[in-house]
Protein backbone atom coordinates (compact mmCIF):
# COMPACT_ATOMS: atom_id res chain seq x y z
CA UNK A 1 0.00 0.00 0.00
CA UNK A 2 1.32 3.46 -0.92
CA UNK A 3 0.51 4.98 2.50
CA UNK A 4 2.75 2.41 4.17
CA UNK A 5 5.61 3.67 2.01
CA UNK A 6 4.82 7.37 2.50
CA UNK A 7 4.64 7.40 6.32
CA UNK A 8 8.36 6.69 6.91
CA UNK A 9 9.25 9.43 4.42
CA UNK A 10 7.04 11.96 6.18
CA UNK A 11 8.58 11.09 9.55
CA UNK A 12 11.95 12.18 8.17
CA UNK A 13 10.57 15.72 7.89
CA UNK A 14 9.52 15.96 11.53
CA UNK A 15 11.68 17.48 14.22
CA UNK A 16 10.98 16.58 17.81
CA UNK A 17 10.63 19.10 20.62
CA UNK A 18 14.20 18.76 21.90
CA UNK A 19 15.65 19.25 18.40
CA UNK A 20 13.66 22.47 18.03
CA UNK A 21 14.71 23.63 21.51
CA UNK A 22 18.37 22.97 20.73
CA UNK A 23 18.15 24.99 17.51
CA UNK A 24 16.38 27.89 19.24
CA UNK A 25 18.95 27.88 22.07
CA UNK A 26 21.85 27.98 19.62
CA UNK A 27 20.19 30.80 17.68
CA UNK A 28 19.84 32.77 20.89
CA UNK A 29 23.20 32.03 22.54
CA UNK A 30 25.57 31.22 19.69
CA UNK A 31 28.27 28.56 19.88
CA UNK A 32 27.88 25.99 22.65
CA UNK A 33 29.30 22.62 23.64
CA UNK A 34 27.20 19.49 24.17
CA UNK A 35 27.60 19.88 27.93
CA UNK A 36 26.46 23.52 27.87
CA UNK A 37 23.40 22.65 25.77
CA UNK A 38 22.55 19.72 28.04
CA UNK A 39 22.79 21.86 31.17
CA UNK A 40 20.76 24.72 29.71
CA UNK A 41 17.94 22.47 28.47
CA UNK A 42 18.19 19.97 31.34
CA UNK A 43 18.74 17.05 28.97
CA UNK A 44 21.28 14.25 29.17
CA UNK A 45 24.43 14.68 27.11
CA UNK A 46 23.57 11.42 25.33
CA UNK A 47 20.24 12.83 24.13
CA UNK A 48 21.86 16.12 23.10
CA UNK A 49 24.52 14.25 21.09
CA UNK A 50 21.84 12.17 19.34
CA UNK A 51 19.80 15.24 18.47
CA UNK A 52 22.83 17.21 17.29
CA UNK A 53 23.94 14.35 15.06
CA UNK A 54 20.64 14.53 13.16
CA UNK A 55 20.52 18.34 13.14
CA UNK A 56 24.04 18.51 11.68
CA UNK A 57 23.19 15.85 9.08
CA UNK A 58 20.08 17.81 8.04
CA UNK A 59 22.00 21.11 7.77
CA UNK A 60 20.10 22.78 10.63
CA UNK A 61 23.09 23.03 12.98
CA UNK A 62 26.78 23.31 12.20
CA UNK A 63 29.81 22.32 14.24
CA UNK A 64 33.44 23.23 14.34
CA UNK A 65 36.49 21.79 16.00
CA UNK A 66 38.05 24.03 18.63
CA UNK A 67 40.93 23.98 21.05
CA UNK A 68 40.35 25.61 24.44
CA UNK A 69 42.88 23.70 26.50
CA UNK A 70 41.01 20.69 25.17
CA UNK A 71 39.98 19.68 21.68
CA UNK A 72 36.29 19.30 20.97
CA UNK A 73 33.33 20.58 19.03
CA UNK A 74 31.13 23.60 19.48
CA UNK A 75 27.78 23.71 17.76
CA UNK A 76 25.99 26.67 16.25
CA UNK A 77 22.63 27.32 14.60
CA UNK A 78 22.78 27.68 10.84
CA UNK A 79 21.26 30.82 9.38
CA UNK A 80 17.44 30.50 9.31
CA UNK A 81 17.44 31.18 5.54
CA UNK A 82 19.90 28.32 5.02
CA UNK A 83 17.73 26.11 7.24
CA UNK A 84 14.65 26.96 5.18
CA UNK A 85 16.52 25.95 2.02
CA UNK A 86 17.66 22.67 3.62
CA UNK A 87 14.07 21.85 4.61
CA UNK A 88 12.84 22.76 1.13
CA UNK A 89 15.44 20.41 -0.44
CA UNK A 90 14.33 17.63 1.89
CA UNK A 91 10.67 18.22 0.98
CA UNK A 92 11.50 18.03 -2.73
CA UNK A 93 13.49 14.84 -2.17
CA UNK A 94 10.58 13.23 -0.31
CA UNK A 95 8.11 14.42 -2.97
CA UNK A 96 10.29 12.80 -5.64
CA UNK A 97 10.28 9.52 -3.76
CA UNK A 98 6.51 9.67 -3.38
CA UNK A 99 6.14 10.29 -7.15
CA UNK A 100 8.11 7.11 -7.80
CA UNK A 101 5.40 5.08 -6.01
CA UNK A 102 2.79 6.05 -8.57
C-alpha positions as CSV (number, residue, x, y, z in Angstrom):
1,X,0.0,0.0,0.0
2,X,1.3,3.5,-0.9
3,X,0.5,5.0,2.5
4,X,2.8,2.4,4.2
5,X,5.6,3.7,2.0
6,X,4.8,7.4,2.5
7,X,4.6,7.4,6.3
8,X,8.4,6.7,6.9
9,X,9.2,9.4,4.4
10,X,7.0,12.0,6.2
11,X,8.6,11.1,9.6
12,X,12.0,12.2,8.2
13,X,10.6,15.7,7.9
14,X,9.5,16.0,11.5
15,X,11.7,17.5,14.2
16,X,11.0,16.6,17.8
17,X,10.6,19.1,20.6
18,X,14.2,18.8,21.9
19,X,15.6,19.2,18.4
20,X,13.7,22.5,18.0
21,X,14.7,23.6,21.5
22,X,18.4,23.0,20.7
23,X,18.2,25.0,17.5
24,X,16.4,27.9,19.2
25,X,18.9,27.9,22.1
26,X,21.9,28.0,19.6
27,X,20.2,30.8,17.7
28,X,19.8,32.8,20.9
29,X,23.2,32.0,22.5
30,X,25.6,31.2,19.7
31,X,28.3,28.6,19.9
32,X,27.9,26.0,22.6
33,X,29.3,22.6,23.6
34,X,27.2,19.5,24.2
35,X,27.6,19.9,27.9
36,X,26.5,23.5,27.9
37,X,23.4,22.7,25.8
38,X,22.6,19.7,28.0
39,X,22.8,21.9,31.2
40,X,20.8,24.7,29.7
41,X,17.9,22.5,28.5
42,X,18.2,20.0,31.3
43,X,18.7,17.1,29.0
44,X,21.3,14.2,29.2
45,X,24.4,14.7,27.1
46,X,23.6,11.4,25.3
47,X,20.2,12.8,24.1
48,X,21.9,16.1,23.1
49,X,24.5,14.3,21.1
50,X,21.8,12.2,19.3
51,X,19.8,15.2,18.5
52,X,22.8,17.2,17.3
53,X,23.9,14.4,15.1
54,X,20.6,14.5,13.2
55,X,20.5,18.3,13.1
56,X,24.0,18.5,11.7
57,X,23.2,15.9,9.1
58,X,20.1,17.8,8.0
59,X,22.0,21.1,7.8
60,X,20.1,22.8,10.6
61,X,23.1,23.0,13.0
62,X,26.8,23.3,12.2
63,X,29.8,22.3,14.2
64,X,33.4,23.2,14.3
65,X,36.5,21.8,16.0
66,X,38.1,24.0,18.6
67,X,40.9,24.0,21.0
68,X,40.3,25.6,24.4
69,X,42.9,23.7,26.5
70,X,41.0,20.7,25.2
71,X,40.0,19.7,21.7
72,X,36.3,19.3,21.0
73,X,33.3,20.6,19.0
74,X,31.1,23.6,19.5
75,X,27.8,23.7,17.8
76,X,26.0,26.7,16.2
77,X,22.6,27.3,14.6
78,X,22.8,27.7,10.8
79,X,21.3,30.8,9.4
80,X,17.4,30.5,9.3
81,X,17.4,31.2,5.5
82,X,19.9,28.3,5.0
83,X,17.7,26.1,7.2
84,X,14.6,27.0,5.2
85,X,16.5,26.0,2.0
86,X,17.7,22.7,3.6
87,X,14.1,21.9,4.6
88,X,12.8,22.8,1.1
89,X,15.4,20.4,-0.4
90,X,14.3,17.6,1.9
91,X,10.7,18.2,1.0
92,X,11.5,18.0,-2.7
93,X,13.5,14.8,-2.2
94,X,10.6,13.2,-0.3
95,X,8.1,14.4,-3.0
96,X,10.3,12.8,-5.6
97,X,10.3,9.5,-3.8
98,X,6.5,9.7,-3.4
99,X,6.1,10.3,-7.1
100,X,8.1,7.1,-7.8
101,X,5.4,5.1,-6.0
102,X,2.8,6.0,-8.6
